[in-house]
Amino acid sequence: MKQIGVAVVGTGWCGGIRAETLAAHALVKSLHLAEIRPERLEELKRKLKPASASADYKPLLASKEVEAVYISATPESTHYPIAKDFLSAGKHVFLEKPIAMTLEEADELIKLARDKRLKFTIGYSQRFNPKFAYVRKCIRDATIGKPVTALVSRHITRMLGTKISGRSKLSPAAMEATHDLDFVFWCLEPAKPVRVYSQVNYGAMRQLSGGGDVPDQQWLMVTMDNGLSLVVGGGWSLPLGYPNFSTTWIEMVGTEGAIMVDDSHKDVVVNTVQKGMQLPMSTMPGEFVEHTYAGPMAPETVHFLEAVAYDREVMVKPEHARMVMEVYIAADLSAGTNQPVTLPLKWQEKPRSVSASR
């Protein structure tokens, strides 16, 4: 069994799950952490006993012991420069979505990984959700016949929405619908998107963001090159009474049937005198539950570890993540002009303010 040295850069919510998963895995020879918050770094040093821990990730670039790195740093604008540093240093890279802030940056990272023959993947964790995997199986084995249309609608709470939108200017399409775009395109391979139309809706988030131009919801209609059309929606303004709540509804309709999935996490209910009814397992994308984890992030973490250790292919190709990025950039362009956008995009095309379609 080949063990490898791994590093995690950014150990917040997502990075914390990845660090804890790796610390307990037999394939990990040594764990190295980089975290800019001193209190969080000290907490994980005590708990996980890493081989090294520092506020600066750059010493890890020259480390011969580190073969693979998980980049979970925020804000999202840090993804490209950190990933470029590690790929240039010859390290295999797992990068949280989004792959980059521009198509030009994404293409540079993809080329760098390809030229150096490195594993490079993006954190689209819903592929490791068993319900989502079952939907894909029903499409790939023709249980529902030839796919005709698809709908995926995802909503999270204002608490999470404010946190996400406060650290980045990215839209609901880029930060929420992106998971479901990846999922649907994965199900429908080899079909590719050719046209995008999008609209945004405003409500509570504008006030919660201090008057910023933050929509509550974004809908995307995507036409594929095989004629199939699909609708994906992403929103982040559900009531605060549902901590970390995430609800997703999926409909896949084919010529011989349909499959529908309620991924709303309403199957576990706690009812107390003090707090009333709660949905304690309603998490996006995961959290700790004693000795295990809710959500698909732990198996996703192990998948990349095994891909490096056993020289296997990664499930999420960076080229696929780049395609998803192109679609949500097109969606923001469409929402700003109230016009459909044809793919492919050019590097220099920039999303206009989504407020134009109010």
C-alpha positions, -999 to 999 in steps of 0.1 A, spaced: 0 0 0 14 33 -11 10 61 15 14 97 4 18 131 21 -11 155 17 -18 191 25 -50 211 31 -50 248 25 -79 265 43 -95 245 71 -129 261 75 -161 242 69 -151 223 38 -114 222 45 -121 210 80 -141 180 68 -113 172 44 -86 176 70 -103 153 95 -111 127 68 -75 126 57 -61 125 92 -79 92 99 -71 75 65 -45 47 62 -33 61 28 -21 93 44 16 92 53 16 127 67 -9 156 69 1 192 65 -22 222 72 -22 259 61 -47 282 78 -45 320 83 -67 320 114 -44 313 144 -72 300 167 -84 275 140 -48 264 133 -42 258 170 -74 239 173 -65 215 145 -29 211 157 -42 198 190 -69 176 175 -52 161 143 -15 162 152 -4 172 117 32 168 105 33 206 99 9 235 104 14 272 94 -4 303 83 15 304 50 10 277 24 41 286 4 66 264 24 45 234 13 54 241 -24 90 230 -19 81 201 4 92 167 -11 69 150 13 37 166 0 24 150 -32 -12 162 -32 -30 193 -19 -66 201 -12 -73 238 -17 -103 249 3 -93 285 8 -117 315 6 -125 339 -9 -129 322 -43 -105 347 -60 -77 329 -42 -83 296 -60 -64 304 -92 -32 318 -78 -29 290 -51 -37 262 -75 -12 276 -101 15 277 -74 9 241 -64 6 228 -100 37 246 -110 55 229 -80 44 195 -94 17 187 -68 -16 170 -76 -45 194 -68 -80 191 -55 -96 225 -58 -130 236 -44 -153 251 -69 -151 274 -88 -121 264 -108 -112 301 -114 -127 335 -118 -122 337 -156 -121 313 -185 -85 323 -192 -74 314 -157 -92 281 -160 -76 272 -193 -42 281 -178 -47 257 -149 -59 229 -171 -30 233 -195 -5 234 -166 -19 202 -151 -19 184 -185 16 195 -193 29 182 -160 8 151 -160 -8 159 -127 -41 149 -112 -64 180 -111 -100 180 -101 -127 203 -88 -150 198 -58 -184 190 -72 -194 169 -43 -229 161 -54 -215 134 -77 -208 115 -45 -244 118 -33 -260 83 -37 -294 97 -48 -277 118 -75 -256 88 -86 -288 67 -89 -304 93 -112 -274 91 -135 -276 53 -135 -312 54 -146 -302 77 -175 -271 58 -185 -287 23 -185 -318 37 -203 -342 29 -175 -362 60 -184 -354 57 -221 -340 86 -240 -337 118 -219 -361 145 -230 -358 172 -203 -345 179 -168 -352 201 -139 -331 207 -108 -340 233 -81 -318 240 -51 -324 264 -22 -303 271 9 -309 295 38 -303 332 41 -277 324 68 -256 305 43 -265 328 14 -253 359 33 -221 342 43 -214 331 7 -224 363 -11 -206 384 15 -172 370 6 -176 370 -32 -194 388 -60 -203 356 -77 -240 349 -85 -264 322 -73 -257 305 -107 -219 304 -99 -222 294 -63 -253 273 -60 -266 262 -94 -231 252 -103 -233 219 -85 -265 210 -104 -252 221 -137 -223 198 -132 -246 170 -122 -270 173 -151 -241 176 -177 -225 146 -161 -258 126 -165 -262 137 -201 -227 132 -214 -216 134 -242 -242 162 -249 -228 197 -245 -245 231 -238 -249 255 -267 -273 282 -255 -282 297 -221 -310 320 -210 -312 332 -174 -333 354 -151 -328 365 -115 -353 374 -88 -348 399 -59 -362 398 -24 -347 394 11 -311 392 1 -308 428 -11 -316 441 24 -296 414 42 -265 423 21 -267 459 31 -283 471 -1 -260 452 -24 -270 438 -58 -276 403 -45 -305 383 -60 -324 357 -40 -328 333 -69 -314 326 -104 -330 304 -130 -311 290 -160 -326 274 -191 -299 255 -211 -302 240 -246 -279 211 -253 -264 202 -287 -287 171 -290 -318 193 -287 -326 185 -251 -334 215 -228 -330 217 -191 -338 241 -162 -316 246 -132 -324 270 -103 -303 281 -74 -314 302 -45 -301 312 -11 -329 330 9 -348 303 28 -359 314 63 -332 315 90 -351 291 111 -336 262 92 -298 263 100 -277 250 71 -309 238 54 -305 227 18 -334 214 -3 -331 201 -38 -358 187 -62 -348 167 -93 -370 157 -122 -355 137 -152 -380 128 -178 -374 104 -207 -392 87 -235 -398 55 -214 -403 70 -179 -391 95 -154 -371 97 -121 -378 122 -94 -357 128 -63 -366 148 -31 -332 156 -16 -347 180 11 -332 162 42 -366 163 60 -364 126 70 -349 134 105 -370 157 127 -363 167 163 -391 183 183 -383 200 217 -403 221 240 -377 249 239 -370 251 202 -399 234 185 -394 213 153 -359 212 138 -343 195 109 -309 187 124 -295 167 95 -303 194 69 -268 202 58 -251 216 27 -226 202 19 -219 183 51 -210 184 88 -196 162 115 -219 137 132 -198 121 160 -176 95 142 -190 101 107 -201 129 84 -233 141 69 -231 148 32 -208 135 4 -177 155 11 -158 128 30 -161 102 2 -152 128 -23 -121 136 -3 -111 99 -2 -118 96 -40 -90 121 -48 -66 106 -23 -71 72 -39 -68 86 -74 -33 100 -65 -22 70 -44 -33 43 -70 -29 64 -101 -66 64 -110 -86 89 -131 -104 116 -112 -142 117 -115 -145 154 -121 -123 164 -150 -112 201 -150 -124 204 -186 -159 196 -174 -156 221 -146 -145 247 -171 -177 239 -192 -199 244 -161 -181 277 -155 -187 288 -191 -225 282 -186 -229 302 -154 -209 331 -169 -233 329 -199 -262 329 -174 -250 361 -158 -245 377 -192 -281 366 -201 -296 379 -169 -279 413 -174 -292 417 -210 -324 397 -209 -312 379 -240 -301 343 -246 -264 337 -249 -248 313 -274 -218 292 -265 -188 291 -267 -179 323 -249 -147 343 -255 -123 350 -227 -129 387 -227 -167 384 -222 -177 396 -188 -211 392 -170 -231 424 -167 -249 435 -136 -277 411 -130 -298 441 -118 -305 449 -155 -333 423 -156 -352 434 -125 
